[in-house]
């Protein structure tokens, strides 16, 4: 039976706001959006709400949620990595799953309906899939020693073949970063992605040490790799920027590139290769980064930009409304409409999900915000209001279990 939702205003993220209408949902998809007389029949009366697509958290590490407030902002990135590895290795899966559920609830209440999550341990895939988000679960791969590339890829292929974790989830691949993945492993993962038609995401140009390591061939990250018994003495620097290096390995096309803090000289390559970029505002602020993703320049070149929370190992909150407000603070040359597009349509396009806009044929992933009866401000401003900590309406895939939050 079709669900008819009366709304005060609606942001389709594909056009201008629509006021005083009815949204019709059937079998988890949007059937019609129409402006109706005030007394039109409706199954659900949300005539005091602004409706919009649910937020897409395009980059997260939910399995690190149990590390909340256990790591302080570091003096160096290497120091942070060492602390992260030490603390993360002490977590058991029960603690991880409890943390994941807690983090998922915060995201849900702040309007996240879709997720791109890096999963380092395949045993956690089912637990993430059970959280109820429309998701791409990226199998994270780390391995700088070339001789281990084939074995790692064979293990990942077994997981891709098995699949089937949740109807709302699909699998992807996540080579961790250019300084932690060998050229052979990158090439192998690119072949796997092509074989299984799955997306690839990677941390790219996150730190200046990465660029020095690849461009200048210095030892900026060598010591860290040696500490982990991961250094490859046969490694030869490419003398290329991270973006150029990934392009030379054949992995840049349609890559979902996370962070991209040092890509100012490679914007045209990213646009040509149809790279999607994921900006993590609160993580950027947590690290105190002075140089970060050139979002305005990327948008101007037609690059899809999405928003992500990263993890609670480098963020104090998984509340997505906080991400919107931090993006608004860090990006004075990007409009609120553009930020909301990044948070919805941009994330869906980056991850290849059929959501992020409210149009006939799209999945009915909806959130809503109650507004005063005589609200007259721009509808784009509502999610940015500082007092808002939660959404008032939430639904994924038209699921009747969603609805008004208590």
Secondary structure, DSSP 8 states (H G I E B T S, - for coil): --EEEEEEEEE-SSSS-EEEEEEEEETTEEEEEEE--TT---SEEEEEEEEEE-EEEEEE-GGGGGGTTSS---SSHHHHHHHHHHHHHT--HHHHHHHHHHHHHHHHHTTEEEEEEEES-GGGHHHHHTT--EEEEEEEE-B--GGGHHHHHHHHHHHHHH--S-TTEEEEEEE-BTTTB-HHHHHHHHHHHHHHT--BEEEES-SHHHHIIIII--STTHHHHHHTT---TT-----S-HHHHHHHTT--TT-EEEE--S-GGGHHHHHHTT-EEEE-HHHHHHTT-SS---HHHHHHTT--EEE--B-TTS-S---HHHHHHHHHHH-TTS-HHHHHHIIIIIHHHHHT-S-SS-STTSB--EEEEE--TT--S-GGGGGG-TT--S-SEEESTT-TT-EE--
